[in-house]
Amino acid sequence: MKDYTPNGYKALRIKYKDKIKNLETVEDLLFNSPSAAAVFVTGKNQNGPRMWKNKAGKTLRELEEN
């Protein structure tokens, strides 16, 4: 893949470093996918639709399927 960069999410953390204070984001950040947001938060590969859950405990995947 031409656009693949193994340190891409590390670069995002550097890019948004001024928007993270005390391990919390201080403003909304927009990512191109749920998985990109999950990787940004955890620092490792994640399946965003399976990781993100609403307050009722339903995953994004479950919500998308219904």
C-alpha positions as CSV (number, residue, x, y, z in Angstrom):
1,M,0.0,0.0,0.0
2,K,1.4,3.3,-1.1
3,D,-0.1,5.4,1.8
4,Y,0.8,2.9,4.6
5,T,3.0,4.4,7.3
6,P,3.7,2.2,10.3
7,N,4.2,5.2,12.5
8,G,1.2,7.1,11.2
9,Y,-0.7,7.1,14.5
10,K,2.4,8.1,16.4
11,A,2.5,11.1,14.0
12,L,-1.1,11.8,15.0
13,R,-0.2,11.8,18.6
14,I,2.6,14.3,17.9
15,K,0.3,16.4,15.7
16,Y,-2.4,16.6,18.4
17,K,-0.1,16.8,21.4
18,D,-1.3,20.3,22.3
19,K,-4.9,19.0,22.4
20,I,-4.1,16.4,25.1
21,K,-3.8,17.5,28.7
22,N,-3.5,15.1,31.7
23,L,-4.2,12.1,29.4
24,E,-7.5,13.6,28.2
25,T,-8.3,15.4,25.0
26,V,-9.3,19.0,25.6
27,E,-11.3,19.3,22.4
28,D,-13.1,17.1,19.9
29,L,-10.8,15.4,17.4
30,L,-12.0,14.0,14.1
31,F,-10.5,10.8,12.6
32,N,-11.1,9.2,9.3
33,S,-12.4,5.9,10.9
34,P,-13.4,4.4,14.2
35,S,-10.3,2.2,14.1
36,A,-8.0,5.3,13.6
37,A,-9.6,6.9,16.7
38,A,-9.2,3.6,18.7
39,V,-5.5,3.3,17.7
40,F,-4.9,6.9,18.7
41,V,-6.4,6.3,22.1
42,T,-4.7,2.9,22.8
43,G,-1.5,3.2,20.8
44,K,-1.9,-0.2,19.3
45,N,-3.9,-1.8,16.5
46,Q,-7.6,-2.0,17.2
47,N,-10.9,-2.8,15.5
48,G,-12.8,0.4,16.2
49,P,-16.3,-1.0,15.4
50,R,-15.8,-3.7,18.0
51,M,-14.0,-1.5,20.5
52,W,-16.2,1.5,20.7
53,K,-19.4,1.1,22.9
54,N,-22.2,3.3,23.8
55,K,-23.5,3.8,27.4
56,A,-25.7,0.7,27.1
57,G,-22.7,-1.4,26.2
58,K,-23.6,-1.9,22.5
59,T,-20.6,-1.9,20.1
60,L,-20.5,0.4,17.1
61,R,-20.7,-2.8,15.0
62,E,-23.9,-3.9,16.7
63,L,-25.4,-0.5,16.1
64,E,-24.4,-0.4,12.5
65,E,-25.9,-3.9,11.9
66,N,-29.3,-2.9,13.3
